[in-house]
Amino acid sequence: MYTFPGLWPFIERAAEGRSPYQLGRGRELWHAKQIQDALGQLPRLDDASREALLTHAVRVRDSLATVVEGMDLAIAETARATSTPLEPSRPRHRHR
């Protein structure tokens, strides 16, 4: 039976080669806690419940991605409006 190791090893893997500012604070995010809890429960559920819970985890992740995209838009617009140079974004990390 699969034992989910927690979300953090995956976040650390995604952060390789980067210098993420205050990455550890990600442990406190509601979204991260929801996804970690959901993935930790999956192995001991029946097929239908696993599918429903995994769908929930994906939706939580998608809502967090939307928040991050909104932050990107707000930062870019504010930088433009105030004529403040903005460091270019680094390429997004590819899944391995």
C-alpha positions in Angstrom: 0.0 0.0 0.0 1.3 3.5 -0.9 2.2 5.8 2.0 2.0 9.4 1.0 5.3 11.1 2.3 3.7 14.5 2.7 3.7 17.4 0.4 7.0 18.9 1.4 9.4 16.5 -0.4 7.6 17.3 -3.6 7.8 21.1 -3.0 11.5 20.7 -2.2 12.0 18.8 -5.5 10.2 21.6 -7.4 12.4 24.2 -5.7 15.7 22.6 -6.8 17.9 25.1 -8.4 15.9 28.0 -7.2 16.3 30.4 -4.2 12.7 30.6 -3.1 12.1 33.4 -0.8 10.4 32.2 2.5 9.5 28.9 1.0 9.0 27.4 4.4 6.0 29.6 4.9 4.2 27.4 2.3 3.6 24.9 5.1 1.2 27.3 6.6 -1.0 27.7 3.5 -4.5 26.4 3.8 -4.4 25.1 0.3 -1.2 23.0 1.0 -2.8 21.6 4.1 -5.9 20.6 2.2 -4.0 18.9 -0.5 -1.6 17.1 1.9 -4.6 15.8 4.0 -6.4 14.6 0.9 -3.4 12.8 -0.6 -2.6 11.2 2.7 -6.1 9.7 2.9 -6.2 8.3 -0.6 -4.6 4.9 -0.1 -7.2 3.7 2.4 -10.3 4.8 0.5 -12.5 2.9 -2.0 -12.2 3.8 -5.7 -15.1 6.2 -5.8 -14.0 8.1 -2.7 -10.4 8.3 -4.0 -11.6 9.8 -7.2 -13.7 12.3 -5.4 -11.0 13.3 -3.0 -8.4 13.5 -5.8 -10.8 15.8 -7.7 -11.0 17.9 -4.6 -7.2 18.2 -4.3 -6.9 19.2 -8.0 -9.6 21.9 -7.5 -7.9 23.3 -4.4 -4.6 23.3 -6.4 -6.3 25.1 -9.3 -7.7 27.7 -7.0 -4.3 28.4 -5.5 -2.8 28.7 -9.1 -5.5 31.2 -9.9 -4.6 33.3 -6.8 -0.9 33.2 -7.9 -1.8 34.3 -11.4 -3.8 37.1 -10.0 -0.9 38.2 -7.9 1.3 38.1 -11.0 -1.2 40.4 -12.8 -1.3 42.8 -9.8 2.5 43.0 -9.4 3.0 43.6 -13.1 0.2 46.3 -13.3 1.5 48.1 -10.2 5.1 48.0 -11.5 3.9 49.5 -14.8 1.7 52.1 -13.1 4.5 53.3 -10.8 7.3 53.0 -13.5 9.1 50.5 -11.2 11.4 48.1 -12.9 10.3 44.5 -12.5 12.7 41.6 -12.4 11.7 39.2 -15.2 10.0 36.0 -14.0 12.0 32.8 -14.2 10.8 30.1 -16.4 8.2 27.9 -14.7 9.5 24.6 -13.3 8.8 21.6 -15.5 7.5 18.4 -13.8 10.0 15.6 -13.7 
